[in-house]
Amino acid sequence: MKDFPMLKILDFFRPLFELFGVEYPIMRKILAVKLTMDSRRTPTIFNQNNKKTKKDEENGITKSLGIYALLSLMLIPLVLFGKSYVYEMSAFFGIIMFLIMTSMISDFSNVLLDVKDKGILHTKPIGKKTITAAKMVHISIYLLLITTSITALPVIVGTFRHGILFLILAIVELLLVNLFIVVLTSMIYYFILRFFDGEKLKDIINYVQIGLSISIAVGYQLVGRAFSFVNLDMSFSPTWYHFLIPPIWFGAPFELILNRNTSTYLTGFSILAVIIPIIAIMLYSLLIPSFEKNLQKLSNNSGINRKKDSKWKHWLTKVFCTNTEEKVFFRFADNMMRNEREFRLKVYPSLGLSLVLPFVFLFNQLQISSYHHIVSGKSYLTIYSSCLIIPNAIAMLKYSGKYKGAWIYKTAPVSNLAPLYSATLKVFIANLYFPVYCILSIIFIGIFGIKIIPDILVVFVSSILYTVICSNYLKGSLPFSESFEDAQQNSGIKIMIALVLGGILALIHWGITFIPFGVMIYLVLLIIVTFFSWKHAYKTIWNF
């Protein structure tokens, strides 16, 4: 078994563990197994990648820590410039808390919510202290790795800038922040499990994973603009509600000690930074027995509740489906997309980006043009960036975590499997793309006025035609019939080509806007072409 460097460092503290009655050799073996299993798991921020190799599995955690280290560059200005420590360090700790907490929830929930080893360890002659110590050290290792990767560069820069006292304060505060985050995360889990079943918690973890993936992607856009909207000379005026904001607690000691600002507010914030994590860990220790009991819900799937189809779904089925077979497949695809966590994790980040990217492009234009110039121009065509979700989602439609059940396609009493694919695409448009399109359309009409309504309709019809093109270009196996592990690298090239096709549709639309009544004529032609394209594409039997 691999001997991890962290375990070699841990060996120096063996006498301390044994002093508290921990069977150190057994704890070390437990940790070695846990770390080996963790090294074979790909972190969330890489889950959108394609087929994993053995080398990727072994280095997944290291790569994720490298990404966090890269993101830490945006924190350096906060510790390097300015004179208001409370403002800069509050922003610093706010970002730190967000990154660490979302990372712990998304990538390392299995560390906090580990119930798989109970059936093995609790049946062996292993002391309770040893099992508890192994779990706490396991959590501490990941907290140390994540925190170090995110804060090492800013803290080193801050030490050179502000002195050794800054380093001591940073280390103490980061330890307190980690205590607070572990307890806060565990408390969130505790109350969810107290009132809901394990499936609800798994859904929440899944949505946090999606949020982290979107945040990482959007973060790259924000890093380059950090200097534009951070006012390094901003003053801080404390008020009573700042006592409810944890990052300010941890930023206040820097102002109190380094700037010798002994105001009542800053003293109060600094006291909270010390006592709240201590009180939290004491409260957590009291709730551990109840928390461990509720964790058993994670291994109990009896609490899964099947939601009844809403009247909206029934209406969609009647309107969009032309025959009985397609209606059945529509309900089937709808259930698969709603219940497949891995599908959501791979597709929803691009869904979030589709919602954000049009505004990123608009903000870029605001830096070089006035608002009036943008509104009077053709910048509303940036809404075409919402089509980015289409190729990625279509490429993912053939994958499923329950792909072994695809044998049902051959045993189903249907003569034509074409309705399966058309129904799946209709569910994608209705459930995923259309909500994004509606939100963007309402906002864009509010910005550019009702004059762009014909253009918005053109975009929607173009996106449906784009779906037809992509589905025929990227078609392969039947929907939900392959494992996510089998995603091939060459699909990325196809998706890039498909994105170019989307750009061509946007370019055609831009050219049409220069022709009198061109948009309305183009809209009518698009509707006709899209109608016959869809009807022809999914009319015949598909041979996969």
C-alpha positions as CSV (number, residue, x, y, z in Angstrom):
1,M,0.0,0.0,0.0
2,K,1.2,3.5,-0.9
3,D,2.9,5.4,2.0
4,F,1.6,8.9,1.8
5,P,3.8,11.9,2.7
6,M,1.1,13.1,5.1
7,L,1.3,9.9,7.1
8,K,5.1,10.2,7.4
9,I,4.6,13.7,8.9
10,L,1.9,12.2,11.1
11,D,4.4,9.7,12.5
12,F,6.1,12.5,14.4
13,F,2.9,13.0,16.5
14,R,2.5,9.3,17.4
15,P,3.4,9.8,21.1
16,L,0.6,12.4,21.3
17,F,-2.0,10.1,19.9
18,E,-1.0,7.2,22.1
19,L,-1.1,9.6,25.1
20,F,-4.9,10.0,24.5
21,G,-5.4,6.2,24.1
22,V,-5.4,6.0,20.3
23,E,-4.1,2.8,18.8
24,Y,-1.7,4.6,16.3
25,P,-0.7,1.6,14.1
26,I,-4.3,0.8,13.4
27,M,-5.3,4.4,12.9
28,R,-2.4,4.8,10.4
29,K,-3.6,1.7,8.4
30,I,-7.2,3.1,8.3
31,L,-5.9,6.4,7.1
32,A,-3.8,4.8,4.4
33,V,-6.8,2.9,3.0
34,K,-9.0,6.0,3.1
35,L,-6.4,8.1,1.3
36,T,-5.8,5.4,-1.3
37,M,-9.5,5.3,-2.0
38,D,-9.7,9.1,-2.2
39,S,-6.8,9.2,-4.7
40,R,-8.9,7.1,-7.1
41,R,-11.7,9.6,-7.2
42,T,-11.9,12.5,-9.7
43,P,-12.7,15.9,-8.0
44,T,-15.8,17.9,-9.1
45,I,-14.0,20.5,-11.0
46,F,-12.7,17.8,-13.3
47,N,-16.0,15.9,-13.6
48,Q,-16.8,17.6,-16.9
49,N,-13.8,15.9,-18.4
50,N,-14.0,12.9,-20.6
51,K,-12.7,9.4,-20.2
52,K,-10.4,9.1,-17.1
53,T,-7.0,7.3,-17.3
54,K,-5.3,5.6,-14.4
55,K,-2.8,8.5,-14.2
56,D,-5.7,11.0,-14.0
57,E,-7.3,9.1,-11.2
58,E,-4.0,9.0,-9.2
59,N,-3.4,12.8,-9.7
60,G,-7.0,14.1,-9.5
61,I,-6.7,15.5,-6.0
62,T,-3.3,17.1,-6.8
63,K,-4.7,18.7,-10.0
64,S,-7.7,20.2,-8.1
65,L,-5.3,21.7,-5.4
66,G,-3.3,23.2,-8.3
67,I,-6.4,24.9,-9.6
68,Y,-7.2,26.3,-6.2
69,A,-3.6,27.6,-6.0
70,L,-4.1,29.3,-9.3
71,L,-7.3,30.9,-8.1
72,S,-5.4,32.2,-5.0
73,L,-3.6,34.7,-7.3
74,M,-6.8,36.8,-7.1
75,L,-6.3,37.1,-3.3
76,I,-2.8,38.6,-3.5
77,P,-4.0,42.2,-4.2
78,L,-6.2,42.0,-1.0
79,V,-3.1,41.4,1.2
80,L,-0.7,43.5,-0.7
81,F,-2.2,46.9,-1.1
82,G,-4.3,49.4,0.8
83,K,-4.4,50.5,4.5
84,S,-7.7,49.1,5.8
85,Y,-6.9,45.6,7.1
86,V,-10.5,45.0,8.2
87,Y,-11.9,45.6,4.7
88,E,-9.1,43.7,2.8
89,M,-8.9,40.7,5.2
90,S,-12.7,40.5,5.5
91,A,-12.9,40.1,1.7
92,F,-9.9,37.7,1.9
93,F,-11.6,35.5,4.5
94,G,-15.0,35.7,2.7
95,I,-13.5,34.2,-0.4
96,I,-11.5,31.7,1.6
97,M,-14.6,30.5,3.5
98,F,-16.6,30.2,0.2
99,L,-13.9,28.2,-1.6
100,I,-13.1,25.9,1.4
101,M,-16.8,25.2,2.3
102,T,-17.9,24.6,-1.3
103,S,-14.9,22.4,-1.9
104,M,-15.5,20.4,1.3
105,I,-19.2,19.9,0.4
106,S,-18.6,19.1,-3.3
107,D,-15.4,17.1,-3.3
108,F,-15.0,15.8,0.2
109,S,-18.5,15.1,1.5
110,N,-17.5,11.5,1.6
111,V,-15.0,12.4,4.2
112,L,-17.5,14.1,6.5
113,L,-20.3,11.6,5.7
114,D,-18.4,8.4,5.6
115,V,-20.7,5.5,6.7
116,K,-19.3,2.8,4.5
117,D,-16.6,1.8,7.0
118,K,-19.0,1.2,9.9
119,G,-19.9,-2.3,8.8
120,I,-16.1,-3.1,8.7
121,L,-14.5,-1.2,11.5
122,H,-17.3,-1.4,14.1
123,T,-17.3,-5.2,13.9
124,K,-13.5,-5.4,14.6
125,P,-11.7,-5.1,17.9
126,I,-10.9,-1.5,17.3
127,G,-11.3,1.2,20.0
128,K,-13.9,3.9,19.5
129,K,-11.2,6.5,20.1
130,T,-9.1,5.1,17.3
131,I,-12.0,5.2,14.8
132,T,-12.9,8.8,15.8
133,A,-9.3,9.9,15.6
134,A,-8.9,8.4,12.2
135,K,-12.0,10.3,10.9
136,M,-10.9,13.6,12.5
137,V,-7.3,13.3,11.1
138,H,-8.8,12.4,7.7
139,I,-10.9,15.5,7.7
140,S,-7.9,17.6,9.0
141,I,-5.7,16.4,6.2
142,Y,-8.0,17.6,3.5
143,L,-8.7,20.9,5.3
144,L,-4.9,21.4,5.5
145,L,-4.4,20.6,1.8
146,I,-7.2,22.8,0.6
147,T,-6.4,25.7,2.9
148,T,-2.7,25.6,2.1
149,S,-3.3,25.5,-1.6
150,I,-5.7,28.5,-1.5
151,T,-3.8,30.7,1.0
152,A,-0.1,29.8,0.8
153,L,0.8,32.4,-1.9
154,P,-1.3,35.3,-0.4
155,V,0.0,34.7,3.1
156,I,3.6,34.6,1.9
157,V,3.2,37.8,0.0
158,G,1.4,39.4,3.0
159,T,4.2,38.3,5.3
160,F,6.8,40.1,3.2
161,R,4.6,43.1,3.0
162,H,3.4,43.4,6.6
163,G,5.8,41.4,8.7
164,I,6.0,38.2,10.8
165,L,3.1,39.3,13.0
166,F,0.8,39.1,9.9
167,L,1.9,35.4,9.4
168,I,1.2,34.5,13.0
169,L,-2.3,36.1,12.8
170,A,-3.0,34.5,9.5
171,I,-2.2,31.0,10.7
172,V,-4.2,31.4,13.9
173,E,-7.2,32.8,12.0
174,L,-7.1,30.1,9.3
175,L,-7.2,27.4,12.0
176,L,-10.2,29.1,13.6
177,V,-11.9,29.5,10.2
178,N,-11.4,25.8,9.5
179,L,-12.9,24.9,12.8
180,F,-15.9,27.1,12.1
181,I,-16.3,25.7,8.6
182,V,-16.2,22.0,9.7
183,V,-18.8,22.6,12.3
184,L,-21.0,24.8,10.1
185,T,-20.9,22.2,7.3
186,S,-21.6,19.4,9.7
187,M,-24.5,21.4,11.3
188,I,-26.0,21.9,7.8
189,Y,-25.8,18.2,7.2
190,Y,-27.2,17.4,10.7
191,F,-30.3,19.6,10.3
192,I,-30.9,18.3,6.7
193,L,-30.7,14.7,7.9
194,R,-32.7,15.5,11.0
195,F,-35.8,16.5,9.0
196,F,-35.2,14.9,5.5
197,D,-33.9,11.6,4.2
198,G,-30.5,10.8,2.7
199,E,-31.6,11.4,-0.9
200,K,-32.4,15.0,-0.1
201,L,-28.9,15.5,1.3
202,K,-27.4,13.9,-1.8
203,D,-29.4,16.3,-4.0
204,I,-28.2,19.3,-2.1
205,I,-24.6,18.1,-2.3
206,N,-25.1,17.6,-6.1
207,Y,-26.3,21.2,-6.5
208,V,-23.4,22.5,-4.5
209,Q,-21.1,20.6,-6.9
210,I,-22.8,22.3,-9.8
211,G,-22.5,25.7,-8.1
212,L,-18.8,25.1,-7.5
213,S,-18.2,24.1,-11.2
214,I,-20.0,27.3,-12.3
215,S,-18.1,29.4,-9.8
216,I,-14.7,28.1,-10.9
217,A,-15.6,28.8,-14.6
218,V,-16.9,32.3,-13.8
219,G,-14.0,32.9,-11.5
220,Y,-11.6,32.8,-14.4
221,Q,-13.6,35.7,-16.0
222,L,-13.5,37.7,-12.7
223,V,-9.7,37.2,-12.0
224,G,-8.7,39.5,-14.9
225,R,-11.2,42.2,-13.8
226,A,-10.4,42.1,-10.1
227,F,-8.4,45.3,-10.2
228,S,-11.3,47.1,-12.0
229,F,-13.9,46.8,-9.2
230,V,-11.8,46.5,-6.0
231,N,-11.4,50.0,-4.4
232,L,-8.2,49.5,-2.3
233,D,-8.8,52.7,-0.4
234,M,-12.3,51.9,0.7
235,S,-13.1,52.9,4.3
236,F,-14.9,50.7,6.7
237,S,-17.8,52.0,8.8
238,P,-18.9,49.2,11.2
239,T,-22.6,48.8,12.1
240,W,-24.5,46.3,14.3
241,Y,-25.4,44.0,11.4
242,H,-21.7,43.4,10.7
243,F,-21.8,41.1,13.8
244,L,-23.8,38.7,11.6
245,I,-21.1,38.5,8.9
246,P,-18.4,35.9,9.9
247,P,-15.7,37.0,7.4
248,I,-15.6,40.4,9.2
249,W,-15.0,38.6,12.5
250,F,-11.8,37.1,11.1
251,G,-10.7,40.2,9.4
252,A,-11.0,42.4,12.5
253,P,-8.0,41.1,14.5
254,F,-5.7,42.3,11.7
255,E,-7.0,45.8,12.1
256,L,-7.0,45.6,15.9
257,I,-3.4,44.3,16.2
258,L,-1.5,45.6,13.1
259,N,-3.1,49.0,13.0
260,R,-3.8,49.2,16.7
261,N,-7.4,50.3,16.2
262,T,-9.0,49.4,19.5
263,S,-12.6,50.5,18.6
264,T,-15.4,48.7,20.4
265,Y,-16.7,47.2,17.2
266,L,-13.4,45.8,16.2
267,T,-12.8,44.4,19.6
268,G,-16.2,42.7,19.5
269,F,-15.6,41.2,16.1
270,S,-12.2,39.9,17.2
271,I,-13.7,38.2,20.3
272,L,-16.3,36.6,18.1
273,A,-13.6,35.2,15.8
274,V,-12.1,33.3,18.8
275,I,-15.1,32.3,20.9
276,I,-17.6,31.3,18.2
277,P,-15.4,28.5,16.6
278,I,-14.7,27.2,20.2
279,I,-18.3,27.2,21.2
280,A,-19.2,25.6,17.8
281,I,-16.8,22.8,18.2
282,M,-18.1,22.1,21.8
283,L,-21.7,22.1,20.5
284,Y,-20.7,19.8,17.7
285,S,-19.1,17.3,20.2
286,L,-22.3,17.1,22.0
287,L,-24.3,16.4,18.9
288,I,-21.9,13.8,17.4
289,P,-24.0,10.8,18.7
290,S,-27.2,12.1,17.2
291,F,-25.3,13.1,14.0
292,E,-23.8,9.6,13.6
293,K,-27.2,8.1,14.1
294,N,-28.8,10.3,11.4
295,L,-25.9,9.5,9.0
296,Q,-27.4,6.0,8.6
297,K,-30.1,7.6,6.5
298,L,-27.5,7.9,3.8
299,S,-27.4,4.2,3.3
300,N,-31.2,3.9,3.4
301,N,-32.9,4.4,0.0
302,S,-36.4,3.7,1.3
303,G,-37.0,7.4,1.7
304,I,-37.0,8.1,-2.0
305,N,-40.2,9.7,-3.0
306,R,-41.3,9.6,-6.5
307,K,-42.8,12.9,-7.6
308,K,-46.1,12.8,-9.5
309,D,-46.1,14.4,-12.9
310,S,-47.5,17.9,-12.7
311,K,-50.3,19.2,-14.9
312,W,-47.6,21.3,-16.7
313,K,-45.8,18.1,-17.7
314,H,-49.0,16.4,-18.9
315,W,-49.7,19.5,-21.0
316,L,-46.2,19.5,-22.5
317,T,-46.6,15.8,-23.3
318,K,-49.8,16.4,-25.1
319,V,-48.6,19.4,-27.0
320,F,-45.1,18.3,-28.1
321,C,-45.6,14.6,-28.6
322,T,-47.3,13.3,-31.8
323,N,-48.1,9.7,-30.9
324,T,-48.4,7.4,-27.9
325,E,-44.9,6.0,-28.2
326,E,-43.3,9.4,-28.1
327,K,-45.4,10.4,-25.0
328,V,-44.1,7.3,-23.2
329,F,-40.5,8.1,-24.1
330,F,-41.1,11.8,-23.2
331,R,-42.1,10.8,-19.6
332,F,-39.2,8.3,-19.5
333,A,-36.6,10.9,-20.6
334,D,-38.0,13.5,-18.2
335,N,-37.6,11.1,-15.3
336,M,-34.1,10.2,-16.3
337,M,-32.9,13.8,-16.6
338,R,-34.5,14.8,-13.3
339,N,-33.1,11.9,-11.3
340,E,-29.7,11.4,-12.8
341,R,-27.3,13.2,-10.5
342,E,-24.2,12.6,-12.7
343,F,-26.1,13.9,-15.7
344,R,-27.0,17.1,-13.8
345,L,-23.4,17.5,-12.7
346,K,-22.0,17.3,-16.2
347,V,-24.7,19.4,-18.0
348,Y,-25.9,22.0,-15.5
349,P,-22.6,23.8,-15.2
350,S,-22.8,24.6,-19.0
351,L,-26.4,25.6,-18.3
352,G,-25.2,28.1,-15.7
353,L,-22.5,29.4,-18.1
354,S,-25.1,29.8,-20.8
355,L,-27.0,32.1,-18.4
356,V,-23.9,34.1,-17.4
357,L,-21.9,34.4,-20.6
358,P,-24.2,36.8,-22.5
359,F,-23.7,39.3,-19.6
360,V,-20.0,38.7,-19.5
361,F,-19.8,39.8,-23.2
362,L,-22.0,42.8,-22.4
363,F,-19.8,43.9,-19.6
364,N,-16.7,43.5,-21.8
365,Q,-18.4,45.9,-24.3
366,L,-19.2,48.4,-21.5
367,Q,-15.5,48.8,-20.8
368,I,-15.0,50.1,-24.3
369,S,-18.4,51.7,-25.1
370,S,-21.1,53.6,-23.4
371,Y,-24.4,52.0,-22.3
372,H,-26.4,54.1,-24.8
373,H,-24.2,53.0,-27.6
374,I,-24.6,49.3,-26.6
375,V,-28.4,49.6,-26.3
376,S,-28.7,51.2,-29.7
377,G,-26.5,48.6,-31.3
378,K,-26.8,44.9,-32.0
379,S,-25.3,43.6,-28.8
380,Y,-28.5,41.7,-28.1
381,L,-27.1,39.0,-30.4
382,T,-24.8,38.0,-27.6
383,I,-27.8,36.0,-26.4
384,Y,-26.7,33.3,-29.0
385,S,-24.0,32.3,-26.4
386,S,-26.9,30.6,-24.5
387,C,-26.8,28.0,-27.3
388,L,-23.5,26.8,-25.8
389,I,-25.4,24.3,-23.7
390,I,-26.9,22.5,-26.8
391,P,-23.9,20.5,-28.1
392,N,-22.6,19.6,-24.7
393,A,-26.0,18.4,-23.5
394,I,-26.7,16.4,-26.7
395,A,-23.3,14.7,-26.4
396,M,-24.2,13.7,-22.8
397,L,-27.7,12.4,-23.6
398,K,-26.3,8.9,-24.5
399,Y,-24.7,8.5,-21.1
400,S,-26.2,7.3,-17.8
401,G,-25.3,6.0,-14.4
402,K,-27.9,3.3,-15.0
403,Y,-26.8,2.4,-18.5
404,K,-27.1,-1.4,-17.8
405,G,-30.8,-1.0,-18.0
406,A,-30.6,-0.1,-21.7
407,W,-31.6,-3.7,-22.6
408,I,-35.2,-2.5,-22.1
409,Y,-35.0,-0.8,-25.5
410,K,-34.8,-4.2,-27.2
411,T,-37.6,-5.8,-25.2
412,A,-40.0,-2.8,-25.4
413,P,-43.0,-3.5,-27.5
414,V,-42.2,-0.7,-30.0
415,S,-41.5,-0.9,-33.7
416,N,-39.6,2.3,-34.0
417,L,-37.0,3.8,-31.7
418,A,-36.9,7.2,-33.5
419,P,-39.5,8.6,-31.1
420,L,-37.1,7.9,-28.2
421,Y,-34.5,10.3,-29.5
422,S,-37.0,13.0,-30.6
423,A,-38.7,12.8,-27.2
424,T,-35.4,13.1,-25.4
425,L,-34.5,16.2,-27.3
426,K,-37.9,17.7,-26.6
427,V,-37.4,17.1,-22.9
428,F,-34.0,18.8,-23.1
429,I,-35.5,21.8,-24.9
430,A,-38.5,22.1,-22.5
431,N,-36.6,21.4,-19.2
432,L,-33.2,22.8,-19.7
433,Y,-32.8,25.2,-22.7
434,F,-36.2,26.9,-22.6
435,P,-36.0,28.2,-19.0
436,V,-32.6,29.7,-19.7
437,Y,-33.9,31.3,-23.0
438,C,-36.9,32.8,-21.2
439,I,-34.8,34.3,-18.4
440,L,-32.4,35.8,-20.9
441,S,-35.1,37.0,-23.2
442,I,-37.0,38.9,-20.4
443,I,-33.7,40.6,-19.2
444,F,-32.6,41.5,-22.7
445,I,-36.0,42.9,-23.6
446,G,-35.8,45.0,-20.4
447,I,-32.3,46.3,-21.5
448,F,-32.8,46.7,-25.3
449,G,-36.6,47.3,-25.5
450,I,-39.5,45.5,-27.2
451,K,-37.9,46.2,-30.6
452,I,-35.8,43.1,-30.3
453,I,-38.8,40.7,-29.8
454,P,-38.6,39.5,-33.4
455,D,-34.9,38.9,-33.0
456,I,-35.5,37.0,-29.8
457,L,-38.0,34.7,-31.6
458,V,-35.4,34.2,-34.4
459,V,-32.9,33.1,-31.7
460,F,-35.3,30.6,-30.3
461,V,-36.2,29.0,-33.6
462,S,-32.5,29.0,-34.6
463,S,-31.7,27.2,-31.4
464,I,-34.2,24.4,-32.2
465,L,-32.8,24.1,-35.7
466,Y,-29.3,24.0,-34.1
467,T,-30.6,21.2,-31.9
468,V,-31.6,19.2,-34.9
469,I,-28.2,19.8,-36.6
470,C,-26.3,18.9,-33.5
471,S,-28.3,15.8,-32.8
472,N,-27.7,14.4,-36.2
473,Y,-24.0,15.4,-36.2
474,L,-23.3,14.1,-32.7
475,K,-25.6,11.1,-32.8
476,G,-24.3,7.7,-31.6
477,S,-25.8,5.3,-29.2
478,L,-29.4,5.4,-27.9
479,P,-30.1,7.9,-25.1
480,F,-28.9,6.8,-21.6
481,S,-27.4,3.6,-22.9
482,E,-23.6,4.1,-22.2
483,S,-21.6,4.6,-19.0
484,F,-20.2,8.1,-18.3
485,E,-16.8,6.4,-17.9
486,D,-16.9,5.6,-21.7
487,A,-17.0,9.3,-22.8
488,Q,-14.4,9.5,-25.6
489,Q,-11.8,12.3,-26.0
490,N,-12.7,12.9,-29.6
491,S,-16.2,14.1,-28.7
492,G,-14.6,17.3,-27.6
493,I,-13.5,18.0,-31.2
494,K,-17.0,17.4,-32.5
495,I,-18.4,19.7,-29.9
496,M,-16.0,22.4,-30.9
497,I,-17.1,22.1,-34.5
498,A,-20.7,22.2,-33.4
499,L,-20.0,25.4,-31.5
500,V,-18.6,26.9,-34.8
501,L,-21.9,26.0,-36.5
502,G,-23.8,27.9,-33.8
503,G,-21.5,30.9,-34.5
504,I,-22.4,30.7,-38.2
505,L,-26.2,30.9,-37.3
506,A,-25.5,34.0,-35.2
507,L,-23.4,35.5,-38.0
508,I,-26.3,34.9,-40.5
509,H,-28.7,36.6,-38.1
510,W,-26.4,39.6,-37.8
511,G,-26.2,39.9,-41.6
512,I,-30.0,39.7,-41.9
513,T,-30.5,42.7,-39.6
514,F,-29.1,45.0,-42.3
515,I,-31.9,44.0,-44.7
516,P,-35.2,45.9,-44.4
517,F,-37.8,43.5,-43.0
518,G,-35.1,40.9,-43.2
519,V,-35.6,39.6,-39.6
520,M,-39.4,38.9,-40.1
521,I,-38.7,37.2,-43.5
522,Y,-35.9,35.2,-41.9
523,L,-38.1,34.2,-39.0
524,V,-40.8,32.7,-41.3
525,L,-38.2,30.9,-43.4
526,L,-36.5,29.5,-40.2
527,I,-39.9,28.2,-38.9
528,I,-40.5,26.3,-42.2
529,V,-37.0,24.9,-42.4
530,T,-36.9,23.9,-38.8
531,F,-40.4,22.2,-39.0
532,F,-39.5,20.0,-42.0
533,S,-36.0,19.4,-40.7
534,W,-37.3,18.0,-37.4
535,K,-40.0,16.0,-39.1
536,H,-37.6,14.4,-41.5
537,A,-34.8,13.9,-38.9
538,Y,-36.8,11.8,-36.5
539,K,-39.3,10.1,-38.8
540,T,-37.4,7.0,-39.8
541,I,-36.0,4.1,-37.7
542,W,-32.6,4.9,-36.3
543,N,-29.9,2.2,-36.7
544,F,-27.5,2.7,-33.8
